[in-house]
Amino acid sequence: FSKVFLLAAILFLSIRSGWSQMRFRKCGNDLGYCTSVRNRCRAIAPPTECGPNEKCCKR
């Protein structure tokens, strides 16, 4: 039982770390990061550098 729990925890953490890396993709010549369009910030590069529903903002 403990092995299964440990594997699940490792999988969960690795998925979360992967997501966090995806959320902070660099854009705008490494000056900014991709963030959700819902976040209130000034875009510094065209959104084409980021995914759908994302924009490039300063850190």
JOTAQUI-V318128 format. One line per field, one symbol per residue. psi: psi as a letter, one per 20 degrees, with the letter a starting at -180 (. if undefined). burial: 1 if it has 16 or more other C-alpha atoms within 10 Angstrom, else 0. Layout:
psi: ???
burial: ???
This chain:
psi: ghgggggggggghhgghgghhhhlpqrlljhaqprqihqorppirqihiraqkqroqq.
burial: 00000000000000000000001011110001111100000011101011000111110
